[in-house]
Amino acid sequence: MTAGFPKLSAFVLLAASAAAFAAAPGEGYPARPVRVITAQSAGSSLDTIARIVMNQISEASGQQFVIDNRGGAGGTIGLEIAARATPDGYTITAGASSSMIVSTFTYRKLGFDTLKDFAPISQFVNTDAVLIVNPGVPAKTVKELVALAKARPGKLNMASAGVGSSSHLSGAMFSTLAGIDTVHVPYKGGGPMAASLVAGESQWGVGPSGAFMGHVKAGRLRMVAIGSKQRSPLFPDLPTIDEAGVPGYEYSSWNGVFAPRGTPRPIIMRLHALIQAALADREVARLYAAQGVVPRGSKSPEEFGAAIKADYARIAKLVKVAGIKPE
């Protein structure tokens, strides 16, 4: 019996070593393709911005980060799926402030809780909202659009990417502060929203610049003003909505990457490092500039998480100003 103890001890040590190796989930990550649930439709601002950074991460990591578009219901459908995913690092989420925060105030019931169900990894861009019109609309300034809407109450259609989306909130806020009456027409994502404006089904809207830049460059849509507090270095000649005729208007949103709550810390940190490296790449900056956005990462997952919590208070005030009620 005594002679068997050394063999047993060796076995125990071997098992302990194997367990220790298995307990280091960051080692060799990612070892297979990673699914990136993007909680908006293909062609939306979030989709375009996420693809740019995920393509860079795929090259750097040697594994594919595959975009899985799950639009609809202001992005909440995709987020519910993402929240229930296995927390092993092989399903992550690209989300926007509209679906991750605004939806809390615009939907009576959600299948997820942003603060409880997700682990923040990093922001990757801050997006200014832009006021867009169909070129056929006889309004080239904010004041002209407001005057047109007041002359034709209830006749102009305001497109959005869905109830609870950033374009819904930013557009409703514009209507409230400008004192105009237009018809809200929600679509299933930023792509369909932009298409409706190009087709003339809707006459105006406010949304993230990335969803419209291709159409703007092609002359299919016209940017009238920007929703930020100050003019953007990317559009120096574009006035802010505030200075152009609607005092007090300010709206911007963020896009970021999340994992299901419970994802191991080493994997979170590995993803954070991959994202920061991608955002520092000149080609990513160039592609983002073409979309009208500037890369903006996070110093740590904790910094991003703190920013999300602070944003709740800001969004709550905007929802009240816009008069949006849960649906």
N, C-alpha and C positions, 0 to 999 in steps of 0.2 A: 504494500500500500504506500509506504513512504517513498519508494523508488519512483512512484508515478507522479509525485508532486512537482518535480522540475518540468516534466512534460506539460502538466496542467497549467503551471505558471506561464510557460512559454505560449501556450494557447491563449490564455487570458490576455497576455501582453499583446499578442498579435491581433486579437479581437479589439482590444482597446485602441491600438494604433489605427486599425481600419475605421473604427468609429470616429476617431479624431479627424481622420482624413475626410470622411463623409460629412463631418460637421463643419467643414470649411467650404460652404457653398459658393464662395467667390472664386475658388480655384478653378481655372479653366473656363470660366463663364465668359461668353456664351458658348456652349458646346454643340448647339443645334439652332436652327432658325427661331427667331423670336416674333411672335404675333403682336402687332401694334394696332389695337382697336382705336380707330379714329372716330370720335363721336360726332361726325358730320358727314355729309355726302361727298362723293367724288367731285372735284372741281371747286369745292368751297375754299375759303381762306385757310382754315385749319388744315385741310387735306393737303393743299399745296405746300404750306410751310412745313408740315410734318414730313412730307416726302423728301424735301430738300435735306433736312438734317438726318433723317433715317438712312438715306442713301449714303451719306458720308460715314455714318456709324457702321453701316454694313461693310464698307471698304476697310475701315480701321480695325474692325473686330474679326473679319474673316467669316462672319455669319450673316445671313440675310435677316434684316428687320423688315418684316412684310406688313404693309399697310392693309388693314381690314376695315373698310368703311362701314359704319353702322349709323346712318343718319336717321332722321325722323324724330318727331316730338321734341324739337329743340336740342337734340343730342342726348336726351335722357335714356333712350332705348339702348344706345351703345354703352352708356355708363353703367346701366344696370347689369348688362352682360359682363362688363369688365370687373365690376365689384364682386361678382360671384366666381371669377376665374381662380384657378389654383395659384396660390402665392409662391411660385417657384422661380419667378423671373422670366418665364417664357411666354407670358401674356402681360403686356403693359398697355398703358393708355395715353393717347394724346388728347388732351381736353382743353376746353376754353372756359374763360370765366363765365360766359353766358350759360353754358350747360351745367357747370360745376357749382356756381353760386347763384346766378340769377334765377335758375329754375326752382330754387328753394322758396322763392317768394312768388313765383308765378304758377306753380302747380300745387294742387291741394294734396296730392299723394305721389310720392316718389318711391321707387324700388331700391334706393340707395341713400346713404348719408355721406356726403363728401368728406366731412371731418373724421368720421368713424370708419369708413370702408376703404379709404385710399391712403397710401403712403406717398406724400409728395417727393419727387426726385429733383426736378429742376424746371424752372421757367426757360423757354427758349426764344420768346419774342414778346414785345409789348406792341400792340397794334392800335394805331389811331383810327377812329371812325371817320369816314368821309361822307359828305352829302353828295348823292349821285342823282342825276336826272337823265331821262331819255333825251337824246338830241333834238327830238321833235317838240319838246316842251319849250314854250317861249319864255324861258326864264334862265338868265345866265348868272344871276346873283342871288344871294339869300333873300334880299329884300324883294326882288322880283318874284321869287317862288312864293313867298309869304303873301304878297299882294294877289297873285294868281289864285292861290288857294282860298283866300278870303273872298275873292270875286266869284268863286265857284265852289261854295261850301258843299262837302259831301260828294264831290264829283271826281276828285283826284284819288288815285289808288297809291297807297304806300306799301311797297313790298317789304317782306322780312324773310328771314331764314327759318321762321317758325315761331310759334308762341313760346315765349321765354328765352328766345335767342337774344344776343347782344344787339342785333339789328332791330328787333322788336322794341327793346327797352330804349335804345338810343333814338329810334324814330318817334316813339311815343313821347319821349322827353322833349324832342324838338317841337312836336305838335303842341304840347302843353305850354311850353315857354313862348312859342310864337303865337299862340292863340288861334290855331287853324283847325278846321274840321275836315279830315280826309278819311278814306276807307282803308283799314288795315287788311292786307291780303297776305296771309302767312303761307310760305312754301316749305318744302321738305329739304332745307339746306341752302347754303350760300350759292351753290351752282345754279339750282332752279330759280333762286331769287334774282340772280344776275341775268339769267336767260329771260325772265319775265320783263325786266326793265329794258333789255335789248329789243324784245318783241313789241314793246309798247303796251303790254297788258297792264303794267303798272307804270306810273309816271315818275315816281321818286322813291328814294329810300336812303337810309343811313346805315352804313355797315363797314366792316373791316376792309381796308384798302386792298389787301391781297386778293379778295374775291372779285375785284373789278378791274385790276390793272391791265389785263390783256385786252379787255373790251375798250378801256379808255384809250390805250395806245392805238387801237384800230379805228377809233372814232365812233364806236358803237354806243358809248356812254360818255357823259360829261361830268367831271368833278366840279362841284361848285364851291365847296369849302371843306375845312377839316375840323374835326371835333376836339382837338387837343387845346390845351390852355395857351400854348405858344405855337407859332408856325413851325412846320417840320423842315429840317434841312434837306429832305428829299424833295419837298415841294415848296420851295421858298416863296413862290409867287401866289400860292394858294392861301387865301385869308382864313382865319379861324371863324367858326360860326358865331362865336361871341362878338368879335370885332365887326363882322359883316352884317349884323342886324338882329341877333338874338342874344342879348346880354345874359350872362350867367351860364351859358351852355358850355359843358365840358364833358367829354366821354372818351374813354379809351378802354381797351381790354387786353388780357394776357392769354397766351397759349403756353401750355406746359405739359410735362410728362409725369405720369403717376404709375404706381404699381398697386396691386391689391394689398390691403393691410395684412401684415404678417409675412411679407416678403423678407427674407433674411437681409440683415444690415450689410454684409459684404457685397451682396448683389446690388443693393440700392446704391452703394458708394461706387461700384464699378460702372453702373449706368450713368451716375452723375458725372464721373470723370470722362466717359465717352462723349457725353453731351457737351461738356465744356470744351473739349478738344475740337469737336465738330463746329461749334459756334465760333471758335477762334480761327477757323480756316477761311482764307481769303475768298475762295470760290463760293462758299456758303454765304458770306457777306455780300458778294456780288449778286448772287441769285436772289437773296432776300431783298436787296435794294431794288431789283427789278419788280418785286412784288409790293414795293412801297413800305417795307418794314426794315427794322434794324435788329440784329441779333442781341439778345439780352439774356444772359444766363443767371445762375444763382450761385452764391459763394458756397452754399451748403444746402442739403435738403431741408434743414431746420429753418434757414432763412426764407426759403420758398414757402414753407408751411406757415410761418409767422405772417408773411405777406398775404396769404390766402385768408387767414383769420381776420386781418385788418380790413380786407376788402369786403367782408360781410357787412360791416357797419356802413361803408361807403355805398354799397349797392342798395342797402335798405333805404337810405335817404333818397336815392335816385328813383327807386320804385315808388316811393311815396309822392315825389314830385311829378312823376309821369302818370300817377293815378292808376297804375296797373293792379288788377285784382287777381287772385289765384283762380285758375280755371280747372 
